Amino acid sequence: MTPFQHDQKTVVGYSNSTGILLYGGFGIVGLILGYFLPRIATWAISLPWFPFEGLIKLINTFNGFWLQVTLPVLGLIAGLILAAMTISELLIVTITNEEVSLKRGEDIQTIALKDIAMVFLDGKELVILGKSGYELARELTDESAKKIVNVFKDYDYPWSSDGDPFKDDYRRWVLDTPDISPAANALLKAREIALQKKEKNDIKDLRKELAKVGYIVRDEETRQYFRKIEV
């Protein structure tokens, strides 16, 4: 996941070598597993404790030349699909002298440099703040902190080496916190449930809804911390 630069544009989080590694690696593993699946089934059926015994016995009954061709191809296809799914979960950050683009799967968010007050890392999350302290973006990234820091600094984005400038303003949320609005309490409760169930889309959507009613939220596992902003 090495950053590369071309025509005043740098992409971090994905490169051609990353694609080759993922597609090639998952594809080869799928191909090998498909080829050896009948042999694995023969070995597995001899184990009294192995689960899915019925399925294993069914696989073990397959034979013939067509199987030697079909299973490796199916394994290869499964590996390529898994690689595509893995890539779709990567955060791809594209930075120019004028804007930063955050892409994950089909979701793309573009933020102009003139609208950015601060950029920093909060653990493994890349956070971009607007002029009023509003969070323009908060995205989980698997890229190394060093690469993220270097590329934003190279383009003279306002990077905070000390992390979140509002970190002392956050308070932990508990059910029915009295000095925040009922709407915010309801949203935080719903989001707590989403965090416990690891429902990524709801977690993200409810963060946006909280921002609309004037609250920025950050997480530590399933614990939520909030701060008030002007809307």
Secondary structure per residue as TSV (DSSP state, phi and psi in degrees):
chain	resnum	aa	ss	phi	psi
A	1	M	-	360.0	48.9
A	2	T	-	-81.2	133.1
A	3	P	-	-66.3	146.6
A	4	F	E	-134.6	150.5
A	5	Q	E	-120.0	138.4
A	6	H	S	-155.9	121.7
A	7	D	S	51.9	49.5
A	8	Q	S	61.8	35.1
A	9	K	E	-137.2	133.9
A	10	T	E	-124.6	133.8
A	11	V	E	-113.7	128.7
A	12	V	E	-124.1	135.7
A	13	G	S	114.0	-19.7
A	14	Y	-	-158.3	142.0
A	15	S	-	-147.7	173.4
A	16	N	H	-59.8	-37.7
A	17	S	H	-66.4	-34.6
A	18	T	H	-63.4	-44.6
A	19	G	H	-62.3	-44.1
A	20	I	H	-61.8	-42.9
A	21	L	H	-63.5	-46.7
A	22	L	H	-71.2	-50.4
A	23	Y	H	-65.0	-43.1
A	24	G	H	-66.1	-45.6
A	25	G	H	-64.6	-52.5
A	26	F	H	-65.5	-36.5
A	27	G	H	-65.0	-44.9
A	28	I	H	-65.3	-43.1
A	29	V	H	-61.3	-43.9
A	30	G	H	-62.4	-41.0
A	31	L	H	-61.3	-46.6
A	32	I	H	-65.4	-44.7
A	33	L	H	-62.6	-40.5
A	34	G	H	-62.7	-41.1
A	35	Y	H	-65.0	-40.1
A	36	F	H	-93.5	1.8
A	37	L	H	-56.9	-45.7
A	38	P	H	-59.9	-38.1
A	39	R	H	-67.8	-39.0
A	40	I	H	-63.9	-40.6
A	41	A	H	-63.7	-40.0
A	42	T	H	-61.8	-41.8
A	43	W	H	-69.8	-42.2
A	44	A	H	-65.9	-34.3
A	45	I	T	-68.5	-16.8
A	46	S	T	-82.8	-6.8
A	47	L	-	-94.6	120.8
A	48	P	T	-66.9	-21.8
A	49	W	T	-98.7	-0.2
A	50	F	-	-70.7	131.9
A	51	P	S	-73.7	170.6
A	52	F	-	55.0	44.9
A	53	E	H	-58.8	-40.4
A	54	G	H	-60.5	-45.3
A	55	L	H	-64.4	-41.4
A	56	I	H	-63.2	-41.7
A	57	K	H	-63.8	-38.0
A	58	L	H	-63.2	-46.0
A	59	I	H	-61.3	-38.4
A	60	N	H	-67.0	-21.6
A	61	T	H	-81.9	-15.0
A	62	F	-	-71.6	142.5
A	63	N	-	-158.3	175.0
A	64	G	S	108.7	161.1
A	65	F	H	-63.1	-37.6
A	66	W	H	-59.5	-33.6
A	67	L	H	-67.4	-37.0
A	68	Q	H	-65.2	-23.2
A	69	V	H	-93.7	-43.6
A	70	T	H	-67.2	-46.5
A	71	L	H	-63.5	-44.0
A	72	P	H	-61.5	-38.3
A	73	V	H	-65.2	-44.0
A	74	L	H	-62.8	-38.6
A	75	G	H	-63.8	-40.4
A	76	L	H	-63.3	-45.7
A	77	I	H	-61.5	-43.3
A	78	A	H	-61.9	-39.4
A	79	G	H	-65.0	-41.2
A	80	L	H	-66.6	-39.0
A	81	I	H	-63.8	-43.3
A	82	L	H	-63.3	-38.6
A	83	A	H	-63.4	-43.0
A	84	A	H	-63.0	-39.9
A	85	M	H	-65.1	-39.1
A	86	T	H	-64.2	-44.8
A	87	I	H	-64.0	-36.1
A	88	S	H	-65.4	-20.1
A	89	E	T	-91.0	-8.9
A	90	L	S	-73.1	141.3
A	91	L	-	-86.9	119.8
A	92	I	E	-107.5	117.3
A	93	V	E	-106.9	122.1
A	94	T	E	-114.5	122.0
A	95	I	E	-119.3	132.0
A	96	T	E	-125.2	-176.7
A	97	N	S	-72.0	-10.8
A	98	E	S	-118.4	-24.1
A	99	E	E	-158.2	164.5
A	100	V	E	-124.0	136.3
A	101	S	E	-116.9	132.3
A	102	L	E	-114.3	120.9
A	103	K	E	-125.7	129.0
A	104	R	E	-137.2	111.4
A	105	G	T	64.0	-125.2
A	106	E	T	-91.0	-6.6
A	107	D	E	-87.0	124.5
A	108	I	E	-129.0	130.1
A	109	Q	E	-125.1	128.4
A	110	T	E	-116.8	130.3
A	111	I	E	-126.2	127.0
A	112	A	E	-74.6	143.5
A	113	L	G	-58.1	-37.0
A	114	K	G	-64.2	-19.0
A	115	D	G	-95.0	-1.4
A	116	I	E	-98.5	128.1
A	117	A	E	-97.6	-33.0
A	118	M	E	-160.1	145.0
A	119	V	E	-128.6	137.3
A	120	F	E	-159.1	169.3
A	121	L	E	-104.3	131.2
A	122	D	E	-113.6	91.3
A	123	G	T	67.8	-120.0
A	124	K	T	-98.1	9.9
A	125	E	E	-103.0	132.1
A	126	L	E	-87.6	123.7
A	127	V	E	-119.8	133.8
A	128	I	E	-121.6	121.3
A	129	L	E	-101.8	143.8
A	130	G	E	-86.9	-179.2
A	131	K	T	-63.0	-30.0
A	132	S	T	-93.5	7.6
A	133	G	S	90.2	0.9
A	134	Y	-	-72.5	139.0
A	135	E	E	-80.1	112.9
A	136	L	E	-77.6	-29.6
A	137	A	E	-159.7	145.6
A	138	R	E	-145.9	107.8
A	139	E	E	-132.9	136.1
A	140	L	E	-71.6	133.8
A	141	T	-	-131.7	143.4
A	142	D	-	-96.8	-0.9
A	143	E	S	-71.2	153.9
A	144	S	-	-67.7	144.9
A	145	A	H	-59.8	-38.7
A	146	K	H	-60.6	-43.2
A	147	K	H	-66.9	-41.8
A	148	I	H	-61.2	-48.9
A	149	V	H	-60.0	-49.1
A	150	N	H	-61.1	-42.7
A	151	V	H	-70.5	-37.1
A	152	F	H	-69.0	-38.2
A	153	K	H	-67.8	-36.5
A	154	D	H	-60.0	-31.5
A	155	Y	T	-98.1	12.4
A	156	D	T	60.7	35.3
A	157	Y	-	-77.9	149.1
A	158	P	-	-71.9	92.6
A	159	W	B	-93.2	134.5
A	160	S	-	-100.8	108.0
A	161	S	T	-71.6	-19.0
A	162	D	T	-92.3	7.8
A	163	G	-	81.7	-149.2
A	164	D	-	-68.6	118.5
A	165	P	T	-68.4	-13.9
A	166	F	T	-106.1	16.3
A	167	K	G	-60.8	-28.7
A	168	D	G	-79.9	-7.7
A	169	D	G	-90.3	-9.9
A	170	Y	-	-79.4	142.9
A	171	R	E	-127.3	147.5
A	172	R	E	-74.2	135.7
A	173	W	-	-87.1	135.4
A	174	V	-	-127.4	159.0
A	175	L	T	-55.4	131.8
A	176	D	T	59.9	40.7
A	177	T	-	-54.4	124.4
A	178	P	T	-70.4	-29.1
A	179	D	T	-100.9	23.5
A	180	I	S	-124.4	162.4
A	181	S	-	-67.5	153.4
A	182	P	H	-57.8	-36.6
A	183	A	H	-63.0	-43.5
A	184	A	H	-65.9	-40.7
A	185	N	H	-59.1	-43.2
A	186	A	H	-65.0	-42.2
A	187	L	H	-66.1	-40.9
A	188	L	H	-66.2	-36.5
A	189	K	H	-64.4	-45.9
A	190	A	H	-62.8	-37.4
A	191	R	H	-71.3	-34.4
A	192	E	H	-59.4	-42.6
A	193	I	H	-64.0	-41.7
A	194	A	H	-63.8	-38.6
A	195	L	H	-63.1	-42.9
A	196	Q	H	-64.3	-35.6
A	197	K	H	-90.1	-3.7
A	198	K	T	57.8	43.3
A	199	E	-	-90.8	93.0
A	200	K	H	-59.1	-43.1
A	201	N	H	-64.9	-43.4
A	202	D	H	-65.9	-38.9
A	203	I	H	-58.4	-45.9
A	204	K	H	-70.0	-44.5
A	205	D	H	-63.8	-40.6
A	206	L	H	-70.8	-29.3
A	207	R	H	-61.2	-43.2
A	208	K	H	-65.4	-40.1
A	209	E	H	-64.3	-37.8
A	210	L	H	-64.7	-38.8
A	211	A	H	-63.1	-34.4
A	212	K	H	-64.5	-30.5
A	213	V	T	-99.3	9.4
A	214	G	T	100.1	24.8
A	215	Y	E	-134.7	130.8
A	216	I	E	-100.1	136.5
A	217	V	E	-128.1	142.3
A	218	R	E	-130.3	158.5
A	219	D	E	-121.0	148.4
A	220	E	E	-130.0	98.5
A	221	E	T	58.4	-118.1
A	222	T	T	-98.4	4.6
A	223	R	E	-86.2	137.8
A	224	Q	E	-114.0	138.2
A	225	Y	E	-124.0	139.3
A	226	F	E	-130.4	158.2
A	227	R	E	-141.3	152.8
A	228	K	E	-90.7	141.0
A	229	I	-	-130.9	163.7
A	230	E	-	-87.1	131.8
A	231	V	-	-118.4	360.0
